Amino acid sequence: MTTFKIKDLHCKSCIANIKDGILEKDDKSQVTGNLENSEISVNSTLEENELRKIINEAGFEIIS
């Protein structure tokens, strides 16, 4: 499981946008979001760099 801290992650719609992008590339991935901590956790066969690219393409900035 890989966890990313996301800038301006403030609603369930934000999480859904990221999740949809990841599921397009790996439909067996598991994506959960924690709004309180502004974090997305991903369990996927995709490489971390690919996940970062998908999150950025969804319009979100990864803090760490």
C-alpha positions as CSV (number, residue, x, y, z in Angstrom):
1,M,0.0,0.0,0.0
2,T,1.3,3.4,-1.0
3,T,0.1,6.6,0.7
4,F,0.2,10.1,-0.7
5,K,-0.4,13.4,1.0
6,I,-2.5,15.5,-1.3
7,K,-2.7,19.3,-1.4
8,D,-6.3,20.6,-1.2
9,L,-8.0,17.2,-0.7
10,H,-11.2,18.4,0.9
11,C,-14.2,16.4,-0.3
12,K,-15.4,12.9,-1.4
13,S,-15.6,14.1,-4.9
14,C,-11.8,14.8,-4.9
15,I,-11.2,11.3,-3.7
16,A,-13.5,9.9,-6.4
17,N,-11.7,11.7,-9.2
18,I,-8.4,10.3,-8.1
19,K,-9.9,6.8,-7.6
20,D,-11.5,6.8,-11.1
21,G,-8.2,7.7,-12.7
22,I,-6.4,4.9,-11.0
23,L,-9.2,2.4,-11.7
24,E,-9.0,3.2,-15.4
25,K,-5.4,1.9,-15.4
26,D,-5.8,-0.9,-12.8
27,D,-9.4,-2.0,-12.3
28,K,-8.3,-4.3,-9.4
29,S,-6.7,-1.5,-7.4
30,Q,-8.0,-0.4,-4.0
31,V,-8.1,3.3,-3.3
32,T,-9.1,4.9,0.0
33,G,-9.1,8.5,1.1
34,N,-8.7,10.2,4.5
35,L,-10.0,13.7,4.3
36,E,-8.9,14.6,7.8
37,N,-5.2,13.9,6.9
38,S,-5.5,14.8,3.2
39,E,-4.2,11.4,2.2
40,I,-4.9,8.8,-0.5
41,S,-3.9,5.2,0.1
42,V,-3.5,3.0,-2.9
43,N,-3.1,-0.8,-3.2
44,S,-2.2,-1.4,-6.9
45,T,0.1,-3.2,-9.2
46,L,1.0,0.1,-10.8
47,E,4.4,1.6,-10.0
48,E,4.5,4.6,-7.7
49,N,5.6,6.9,-10.5
50,E,2.6,5.9,-12.6
51,L,0.3,6.6,-9.6
52,R,1.8,10.0,-9.1
53,K,1.3,10.8,-12.8
54,I,-2.4,9.7,-12.6
55,I,-3.0,11.8,-9.4
56,N,-1.3,14.9,-11.1
57,E,-3.4,14.3,-14.3
58,A,-6.5,14.3,-12.1
59,G,-5.5,17.9,-11.1
60,F,-4.1,17.3,-7.7
61,E,-0.6,18.1,-6.2
62,I,1.2,15.5,-4.1
63,I,2.8,17.0,-1.1
64,S,4.7,13.9,0.0
